[in-house]
């Protein structure tokens, strides 16, 4: 079912969701690259995927179905096996005699339709749906599976051989290996990993207490209890994870780090494993890294306006540094990979030194730090400079020597990308000075510093509300509302005559649980560029407050201000922005 590009273009124009200028630019790109107008507008963040799908449904004359609030009959839902549903984004939602209605994200996926037709022996009627509906429908598989998983785990946990309390240190490696290979423990660990991937968790915490073993998942930055297991499962589960990640089974007194990789429904997922001895036994934390996550754009990550322009300007430079700052898990590496993707052309040599390699990228030479054999960021960076690179990415600047080498590399004709752990973009300057980097080197090498955090995104289950005058005044004490309003008007998000009392904000609909009101995360940023005035402040030994004040006067949106901008757009809530920025 082919959609005529002119038909789609006219419909997008009529919808009023995208400006005429943006559509004209997309048409030029589409003609040059042989791409679809819709795809280009989505990649540039001008149009959401769901809005595009609704338009495609209308143009094709295919009914559009919204399944977000629908409780699907599990008997009908399970007519399509979950792996097929997940891989092809197709779910069965309605059955009538010899007809089955299926919701899809791509009704042109004839292979999936044909497979389902052969499997169920019914006439298939495809319907278009959106991402949120598909996610909600797939979650219903999960909720039914969760009950099955719970039963399975409880049943398996009851059959596990237990280690007598207090004797764990005396259990031989051979016995622990036997425990780890026991069928019930293999099933339990596989189930915990599969469930974490299904729920899009970023971390799994396995924590022994005095009487039980608690498993928690970090989803969208928040920890949630996943399940509680009997205490006797702790030794076997830890041993199984150690076997997978090639750690010493009989070493329980020292922390250990390892990693392993699994293939779940065609998706490669790496697990970074850390064990730590605690009073009640070893605590295990696993970080999930999805290897095939790529193809992001800066707009998709939440960059916009002047900040985006500053980054693009910095990308045109053939020397200098681009730094991302923020706490652990704030999306710094994803931002760097997206920038690398933009710089990754056949005429440049890009090399990276990382710990760990989070995403694998084509045509980029990626090296993994191995401190145990002396291959550190410092030694790796020294070698990289001898590999004739144009662009270097250093996973993190952790010490004086790495900082000095990175600065020198950017002085000698390389573009250097890296991350720093600081609370703000301006805070990176004193941090580098603290690492014994001379101020005159900082001002001559740094092009742009990006400060960022991740905030939870609202789902479609949201409602508008207006702030009272008192609430606007309270918010104005921590945010420069005049500056945010100017940006909103410049980017045509609100009307020229709008005031804060007339601008709606969003919150999850009343009556739904907090976790149901949010899904996924997006960055809030501050993008600081090295202006002449800021160079002068650094050379005079100014504090991070002096630098931030000057950057503010030059129009830089702080993370909090960028958060309020995104709250007005309905991406997140004021409460979520304040929670994340004040953490």
C-alpha positions in Angstrom: 0.0 0.0 0.0 2.0 2.9 -1.3 1.3 6.5 -0.3 1.9 9.2 -2.9 4.4 11.7 -1.5 2.4 14.7 -2.8 -0.8 13.4 -1.2 1.0 13.0 2.2 2.7 16.4 1.8 -0.6 18.2 1.2 -2.2 16.4 4.1 0.6 17.3 6.5 0.3 21.0 5.3 -3.5 21.0 5.9 -3.0 19.5 9.4 -1.2 22.7 10.5 1.2 20.6 12.6 4.2 21.5 10.6 5.1 24.9 9.1 5.2 25.5 5.3 9.0 26.4 5.6 9.8 23.1 7.3 7.8 21.1 4.8 9.6 22.8 1.9 13.0 22.0 3.5 11.9 18.4 4.0 10.8 18.1 0.3 14.2 19.3 -0.8 16.0 16.7 1.4 13.6 14.0 0.3 14.3 14.7 -3.3 18.1 14.8 -2.7 18.2 11.6 -0.6 15.4 9.6 -2.0 13.7 9.5 1.4 10.1 10.0 2.5 9.0 13.5 3.6 7.3 11.9 6.7 10.5 10.2 7.7 12.6 13.3 7.4 10.1 15.4 9.5 10.0 12.7 12.2 13.9 12.5 12.3 14.1 16.3 12.7 11.6 16.3 15.5 9.1 18.4 13.5 6.4 15.7 13.6 5.8 12.8 16.0 5.7 9.2 14.6 2.2 8.8 15.9 0.9 11.9 14.1 2.5 10.7 10.9 0.8 7.2 11.3 -2.6 8.8 11.9 -2.1 10.8 8.6 -1.0 7.7 6.7 -4.0 5.8 8.0 -6.3 8.6 6.7 -4.5 8.8 3.3 -4.6 5.1 2.9 -8.3 4.8 4.0 -7.3 2.3 6.7 -9.2 2.6 10.1 -7.0 3.9 13.0 -7.4 2.2 16.4 -6.5 3.5 19.8 -5.8 0.7 22.3 -4.3 2.7 25.1 -7.2 2.3 27.5 -8.4 -1.0 26.1 -8.4 -4.2 28.3 -7.7 -6.9 25.6 -9.1 -10.4 25.9 -6.0 -12.5 26.6 -7.5 -15.4 24.6 -7.6 -13.2 21.5 -4.3 -11.4 22.2 -2.5 -14.8 22.6 -3.6 -15.9 19.1 -0.4 -14.1 18.0 2.7 -15.4 19.9 4.4 -12.7 21.9 7.8 -12.8 20.0 5.9 -12.3 16.7 3.8 -9.5 18.2 6.9 -7.8 19.5 9.2 -8.2 16.5 6.5 -7.2 13.9 4.5 -4.8 16.1 1.3 -6.6 15.4 -1.4 -7.5 18.0 -4.8 -9.2 17.7 -7.5 -7.2 19.4 -10.9 -8.3 18.0 -12.3 -11.6 16.7 -15.6 -12.1 15.0 -16.5 -15.6 13.6 -14.0 -16.0 10.8 -12.4 -12.5 10.9 -9.5 -11.3 13.1 -8.7 -7.6 13.4 -5.1 -6.8 14.1 -3.5 -3.5 15.1 -0.1 -2.7 13.4 2.4 0.1 13.2 3.1 -0.8 9.5 0.2 -2.3 7.6 2.5 -2.9 4.6 4.2 -5.7 6.6 2.7 -8.4 4.4 5.0 -11.1 5.8 3.5 -10.6 9.3 -0.1 -10.6 8.0 0.5 -13.7 6.0 2.1 -15.5 9.0 -0.8 -14.7 11.3 -3.3 -15.7 8.6 -1.7 -19.1 8.2 -1.4 -19.6 12.0 -5.0 -18.7 13.0 -6.8 -19.7 9.8 -8.9 -16.6 9.8 -9.4 -13.6 7.5 -7.1 -10.8 8.7 -8.2 -7.1 8.8 -5.2 -4.8 9.4 -5.7 -1.6 11.3 -3.1 1.2 11.9 -2.3 2.1 15.5 0.3 4.3 17.3 3.4 3.6 19.5 1.6 4.2 22.8 -1.2 1.8 21.8 1.2 -0.9 20.7 3.2 -0.5 23.9 0.0 -0.8 26.0 -1.0 -3.9 24.1 2.4 -5.6 24.4 2.4 -4.7 28.1 -0.8 -6.8 28.5 1.2 -9.9 27.3 3.7 -8.9 29.9 1.2 -8.6 32.8 -0.1 -12.1 32.0 3.4 -13.4 31.7 4.3 -11.7 35.0 1.9 -13.9 36.8 3.3 -16.9 35.0 6.8 -15.8 35.8 6.0 -15.3 39.5 4.5 -18.8 39.7 7.5 -20.3 37.9 10.0 -18.5 40.1 8.3 -19.5 43.3 8.0 -23.1 42.1 11.7 -23.2 41.1 12.9 -21.4 44.2 11.3 -24.1 46.4 13.3 -26.8 44.6 16.7 -25.1 44.9 19.4 -26.6 47.1 20.3 -24.2 49.9 23.7 -23.4 51.4 23.7 -23.7 55.2 23.9 -20.2 56.7 27.3 -19.1 57.8 29.0 -21.8 55.7 29.0 -20.0 52.4 32.8 -19.2 52.6 33.5 -23.0 53.0 31.5 -24.1 49.9 34.0 -25.2 47.2 34.1 -23.6 43.7 33.1 -27.0 42.3 29.9 -27.1 44.5 29.0 -23.5 43.6 29.4 -24.4 39.9 26.9 -27.3 40.4 24.5 -24.9 42.1 24.9 -22.4 39.2 24.1 -25.0 36.6 21.0 -26.4 38.4 18.0 -26.2 36.0 15.7 -24.2 38.4 18.4 -21.5 39.0 19.1 -21.2 35.2 15.4 -20.7 34.6 15.1 -18.1 37.4 18.0 -16.0 36.2 16.9 -16.2 32.5 13.4 -15.1 33.7 14.8 -12.1 35.7 16.9 -11.0 32.6 14.0 -11.5 30.1 11.6 -9.6 32.4 14.1 -6.7 32.8 14.5 -6.4 29.0 10.7 -6.6 28.5 10.2 -3.7 31.0 12.9 -1.6 29.4 14.9 -1.5 32.7 18.3 0.1 32.7 19.6 -1.7 35.9 18.8 -4.9 37.9 19.5 -4.9 41.6 19.7 -8.2 43.5 19.9 -7.4 47.2 20.1 -10.0 50.1 18.5 -9.0 53.4 18.3 -10.9 56.6 15.3 -13.0 55.6 14.8 -12.6 51.8 16.3 -11.7 48.5 14.9 -8.5 46.9 15.0 -8.0 43.1 14.5 -4.4 41.9 14.5 -2.9 38.4 15.4 0.7 37.5 12.9 1.8 34.9 12.9 5.4 33.6 15.4 6.3 36.3 13.2 5.1 39.2 13.8 1.9 41.2 10.8 -0.5 41.5 10.5 -3.7 43.4 10.2 -6.6 40.8 10.0 -9.6 43.1 10.9 -11.0 46.5 12.6 -14.4 46.6 13.4 -16.8 49.5 16.8 -16.2 51.1 18.0 -19.7 50.2 18.0 -18.6 46.5 20.7 -16.0 47.0 23.9 -18.2 46.7 22.6 -20.0 43.6 21.5 -16.9 41.8 24.8 -15.0 42.5 26.8 -18.1 41.4 24.8 -18.3 38.2 25.4 -14.6 37.4 29.1 -15.1 38.2 29.3 -18.0 35.8 27.7 -16.0 33.0 30.1 -13.0 33.6 33.2 -15.2 34.1 33.8 -14.1 37.7 35.5 -16.1 40.5 32.8 -18.2 42.2 34.6 -18.7 45.5 35.6 -15.0 46.0 33.0 -13.4 48.2 35.1 -11.0 50.2 36.1 -8.6 47.4 34.0 -6.7 44.9 34.1 -8.1 41.3 33.2 -6.7 37.9 32.4 -8.6 34.7 30.1 -8.6 31.7 28.1 -10.9 29.5 25.8 -10.7 26.4 22.5 -12.3 25.5 20.3 -12.3 22.5 16.6 -11.7 23.4 14.1 -11.9 20.6 16.7 -10.7 18.1 17.9 -7.8 20.3 21.5 -8.0 21.6 21.8 -6.9 25.2 25.0 -6.5 27.1 25.0 -6.8 30.9 27.7 -5.0 33.0 27.9 -6.9 36.3 29.1 -5.6 39.6 29.2 -7.7 42.9 29.7 -6.1 46.3 30.0 -7.9 49.7 27.4 -6.6 52.2 26.5 -7.7 55.7 23.8 -10.2 54.5 25.7 -11.5 51.5 26.8 -10.4 48.0 24.7 -7.7 46.3 24.7 -7.8 42.5 23.9 -4.9 40.2 23.6 -5.4 36.4 23.5 -2.5 34.0 21.7 -3.3 30.7 23.2 -1.9 27.5 21.2 -2.4 24.3 23.7 -2.6 21.5 21.4 -2.0 18.5 20.1 1.4 19.8 21.3 3.9 17.3 20.1 6.3 14.6 19.3 9.1 17.1 19.3 12.7 16.1 20.1 15.7 18.4 16.5 16.9 17.9 15.2 13.4 19.0 17.3 13.7 22.2 15.7 17.0 23.1 18.1 19.6 21.7 16.5 22.7 20.1 16.9 26.4 19.2 20.1 28.3 20.0 21.6 25.4 21.9 21.3 23.1 18.9 22.9 25.9 16.7 25.8 26.1 19.2 26.4 22.3 18.9 26.2 22.4 15.1 28.6 25.3 15.0 31.1 23.4 17.2 30.8 20.4 14.9 32.1 22.4 12.0 35.4 23.0 13.8 38.3 20.7 13.0 40.0 21.1 16.4 38.9 21.7 20.0 36.8 19.9 22.6 33.2 19.1 23.1 32.3 17.9 26.6 29.1 16.5 28.1 28.6 16.7 31.9 26.1 15.3 34.4 25.8 12.5 36.9 25.9 8.8 36.1 23.0 7.7 34.0 22.2 11.1 32.6 22.6 10.1 28.9 26.0 11.8 28.4 27.4 8.9 26.3 24.2 8.7 24.2 24.7 12.4 23.4 28.3 11.8 22.4 27.5 8.8 20.2 24.8 10.9 18.4 27.4 13.6 17.8 29.9 11.0 16.6 27.2 9.7 14.2 26.9 13.2 12.7 30.7 13.4 12.3 31.1 9.9 11.0 31.8 10.5 7.3 34.1 8.5 5.0 36.8 11.2 4.9 37.6 11.2 8.7 39.2 8.6 11.0 37.4 8.3 14.3 38.8 6.4 17.3 37.4 5.9 20.8 38.6 4.7 24.1 35.7 3.6 26.3 34.7 1.8 29.5 32.5 0.1 28.5 31.7 0.2 24.8 28.0 0.9 25.1 26.9 1.0 21.4 28.8 -0.5 18.5 29.1 1.9 15.6 30.1 1.2 12.0 33.4 2.7 10.6 34.5 3.8 14.1 37.5 2.2 15.8 36.3 1.4 19.3 38.6 0.3 22.1 37.7 -1.1 25.5 39.6 0.0 28.6 41.3 -3.0 30.5 42.8 -1.6 33.7 43.8 -5.1 34.9 46.4 -5.4 32.1 47.4 -1.8 32.2 45.2 -0.6 29.3 43.8 2.6 30.9 42.2 5.8 29.5 45.6 7.4 29.8 47.7 4.7 28.0 44.9 4.2 25.4 44.7 7.9 24.6 48.5 8.0 24.1 48.2 5.2 21.6 45.2 6.7 19.9 47.1 9.9 19.1 49.6 7.8 17.1 46.8 6.2 15.1 46.4 9.3 12.8 42.8 10.1 14.1 40.8 13.2 13.1 38.3 12.7 15.9 38.9 11.1 19.3 36.3 10.1 21.9 37.5 9.5 25.5 34.7 7.8 27.5 35.5 9.9 30.6 38.1 12.3 31.9 38.8 10.9 35.4 42.2 12.2 36.3 44.9 14.8 35.8 46.9 12.8 33.2 43.8 12.0 31.0 42.7 15.6 31.2 46.2 16.8 30.1 46.4 14.3 27.2 42.9 15.2 26.0 43.6 18.9 26.0 46.9 18.4 24.2 45.2 16.2 21.6 42.7 19.0 20.9 45.6 21.5 20.6 47.4 19.4 18.0 44.6 19.3 15.4 42.1 16.8 16.7 38.5 17.1 17.7 38.1 15.5 21.1 34.8 14.4 22.7 34.5 13.4 26.3 32.4 13.3 29.5 33.0 14.8 32.9 31.1 14.2 36.2 30.0 17.7 37.2 26.6 19.2 38.3 26.4 21.9 35.6 28.1 22.9 32.3 29.9 25.8 34.0 31.1 23.5 36.7 33.3 21.7 34.2 35.8 24.6 34.1 36.7 24.6 37.8 36.8 20.8 37.6 39.4 20.9 34.8 41.4 23.5 36.7 41.2 21.2 39.8 42.8 18.6 37.5 45.8 20.9 37.0 44.8 22.1 33.5 46.0 25.6 32.9 43.2 28.2 32.3 44.8 29.5 29.1 44.7 25.9 27.6 41.0 25.5 28.6 39.9 28.8 26.8 41.9 27.8 23.7 40.5 24.3 23.3 36.9 24.0 24.6 34.3 24.8 22.0 31.1 23.6 23.8 30.1 22.1 27.1 26.7 20.3 27.4 25.2 19.9 30.8 22.3 17.4 31.0 19.8 15.3 33.0 17.1 12.9 32.0 13.4 13.5 32.9 10.5 11.1 32.5 8.2 11.8 29.6 4.4 12.0 30.0 2.3 9.4 28.2 -0.8 10.4 26.3 -2.7 9.9 29.6 -2.3 13.5 30.5 -4.4 16.6 31.1 -3.9 20.4 30.7 -4.0 22.8 33.6 -3.2 26.5 34.2 -0.9 27.9 36.9 -2.4 30.5 39.3 -0.8 33.9 39.7 0.7 32.8 43.0 2.2 29.6 41.4 3.7 31.6 38.6 5.4 33.9 41.1 6.7 30.9 43.1 8.1 29.3 40.0 9.6 32.7 38.9 11.8 32.6 42.1 13.8 29.6 40.7 13.4 30.1 37.0 13.9 33.1 34.7 10.4 32.9 33.3 10.9 36.0 31.0 13.8 34.3 29.2 11.8 31.0 28.8 8.8 32.9 27.5 11.0 34.7 24.9 12.3 31.3 23.7 8.8 29.8 23.6 7.6 32.8 21.5 10.7 32.7 19.2 10.2 29.0 18.5 6.5 29.6 18.0 5.5 27.2 20.7 3.1 29.8 22.2 1.4 32.9 20.8 3.1 36.3 20.6 0.6 37.8 23.1 0.5 34.8 25.6 1.3 35.3 29.2 2.2 32.7 31.8 -1.4 32.8 33.2 -2.7 31.7 29.8 -0.1 29.0 29.0 -1.2 25.5 29.9 1.1 22.9 31.6 0.4 19.2 31.7 0.2 16.4 34.4 -0.8 12.7 34.4 -4.6 12.3 34.3 -6.3 12.0 37.7 -7.0 8.5 38.8 -4.0 6.8 37.1 -0.9 5.5 39.0 2.3 7.6 38.8 4.2 5.0 36.8 1.4 4.8 34.2 1.5 8.5 33.6 5.2 8.4 32.4 7.0 6.3 29.9 10.5 6.8 28.5 12.9 9.7 29.2 14.2 12.7 27.4 17.2 15.1 28.1 17.0 18.6 29.5 20.1 20.5 28.6 22.2 23.6 29.0 24.7 24.3 26.2 27.6 26.6 27.1 29.9 28.0 24.4 33.2 29.7 24.9 32.6 33.3 24.2 35.2 36.1 24.6 33.6 37.4 27.8 33.7 33.9 29.4 37.3 33.4 28.3 38.2 36.6 30.1 36.4 35.5 33.3 38.2 32.1 33.3 41.6 33.8 32.7 40.9 36.1 35.7 40.1 33.0 37.9 36.4 33.5 38.0 34.2 30.9 39.9 31.6 28.6 38.2 28.9 31.0 39.4 30.6 33.9 37.6 30.8 31.8 34.4 27.2 30.6 34.7 26.0 34.3 35.3 27.8 35.4 32.1 26.5 32.4 30.1 23.0 33.3 31.3 23.3 36.9 30.2 24.4 35.6 26.7 21.1 33.7 26.4 22.0 30.2 27.6 19.0 28.3 28.9 19.8 26.5 32.1 18.7 22.9 32.6 15.8 24.1 34.8 14.7 26.6 32.2 15.0 24.0 29.4 12.9 21.8 31.6 10.1 24.4 31.9 10.2 24.9 28.1 9.6 21.1 27.7 6.9 21.1 30.4 5.0 23.8 28.3 5.4 21.5 25.2 3.7 18.7 27.2 6.7 16.5 27.2 7.1 16.3 31.0 5.7 18.0 34.2 7.0 20.8 36.4 7.2 18.4 39.3 9.4 16.0 37.4 11.7 18.8 36.2 12.1 20.1 39.7 12.7 16.6 41.1 15.5 15.8 38.7 17.2 19.2 38.7 17.2 19.5 42.5 18.5 15.9 43.0 
